[in-house]
Every structure is written in structure tokens, then in C-alpha cells.
Amino acid sequence: MGHKIVEAIIEDGQLKYVNGKLPKGKIDVHLIYDTADEPLREKEMAKILAETSGIYKEIDAATEAMKLRESWERDFHK
């Protein structure tokens, strides 16, 4: 099974905005969101990490971080 990531805004249980095209028909999703007033418990964090740990196996984090930094900073030199 492949994974696609889009950013979305859900307000009052209704989808208000999606930054990418979604496929037609029904899709199953996992929602992970931040709450400012509720810190995650250790068990919840471990569960989230276990569920999402294999999604980006083929990505080199150091290279991706370098690309992001280069795009953010105009005069960044390696």
C-alpha cells in the first residue's frame, strides 16, 4: 500500500481545505493533529511512531534537510 500526504483543514467535522487532489470515491485516512493544551502521553507517542515509522524508509533525512535549508536560505553554502 502506498501513502500520499496532503495538508487539510477540517473545521467542525467538515473538510474545508485540501492542498492537493484527492482520488474519487471513498478513502481511508489516519488523522494526526496537534493540540496546544493537551500534551501527548508517552504511550500515545509510541503508538503514533509505531504506526508511521515505515512510511519514509527510502528517504535520506540528511539530504532532505539540506535541500529544505537551501530553499529557505538564499545565501546558504554547503
C-alpha positions in Angstrom: 0.0 0.0 0.0 1.3 3.4 -0.9 1.0 6.6 1.0 0.2 10.2 -0.1 0.3 13.2 2.1 -1.9 16.3 1.7 -2.5 19.1 4.2 -6.1 19.8 5.0 -8.2 21.9 7.3 -11.1 20.2 9.0 -13.4 22.6 10.8 -16.4 21.4 12.9 -16.1 17.9 11.4 -16.3 19.3 7.8 -13.4 19.3 5.3 -12.8 23.0 4.5 -9.5 22.9 2.6 -7.1 20.4 0.9 -3.8 21.4 -0.7 -3.8 18.5 -3.1 -6.1 16.5 -5.3 -7.9 13.6 -3.6 -9.0 10.4 -5.5 -12.6 9.9 -6.4 -14.6 7.6 -4.2 -14.0 6.6 -0.6 -10.6 6.8 1.0 -9.4 5.7 4.4 -7.3 8.2 6.4 -5.4 8.5 9.6 -5.6 11.9 11.2 -2.8 13.1 13.3 -3.1 16.6 14.7 -1.5 18.9 17.3 -3.3 20.2 20.4 -1.8 23.1 22.2 -3.5 22.3 25.5 -3.0 18.5 25.7 0.5 17.1 25.7 0.7 13.6 24.3 1.3 10.8 26.7 4.2 8.5 26.3 2.1 5.6 25.2 0.3 7.7 22.6 3.6 8.9 21.2 4.9 5.4 21.0 1.8 4.2 19.2 2.0 7.1 16.6 5.7 6.4 16.0 5.0 2.7 15.5 2.2 3.4 13.0 4.2 5.9 11.0 7.8 4.7 11.2 7.9 2.8 7.9 6.3 5.4 5.7 9.6 7.1 4.6 12.1 4.3 4.6 13.7 5.3 1.3 14.3 8.9 2.2 17.7 10.2 3.3 16.8 12.6 6.1 20.1 14.5 6.0 19.8 15.1 2.2 16.2 16.2 2.5 17.1 18.6 5.4 19.9 20.1 3.3 17.5 20.7 0.4 15.0 22.3 2.6 17.6 24.6 4.2 18.9 25.6 0.8 15.3 26.5 -0.3 14.8 28.6 2.8 18.1 30.5 2.9 19.2 32.4 -0.2 22.9 32.6 0.7 23.3 29.1 2.2 26.6 27.5 1.3 27.4 23.8 1.8 
